[in-house]
Amino acid sequence: MRVARAAALLAATHRTDPIAVTVEHGDELHALQIDYHDGDRHPHLERDLTHPDLLQAILAPRKP
């Protein structure tokens, strides 16, 4: 499935028609059209130094 997804995203960057997707929800099948043409994206997090590092506080070990 991952190969088909990558191929669909690559093909969509060169075309104007939407990506056709079929999804299953329970016993129902739904055909969806997704208007996306930006290719495969890999988002990542970046630390904002102007705010406190709350994630480190949450992940820190608890003191007994």
Steps between C-alpha positions, in 0.01 A plus 500: 500500500787738576632467144157577354468806723842631397421441133166680531664799669774517238248476215285774659787749486484490120122496457207722592233238570447392863633178653227232515493307829269221613461463877318245710303615805337204670299320232490801267737597220544866414662645189680826576668758279796682659619817328869488600797565274799580726662153500620300797572712808684414821418750776724537802496687830724794573569643844374857558757652734268787594276262700573269796593140415184332629571171326815444708302575816234248403754230408724552805505217756277550800663578830402262787 
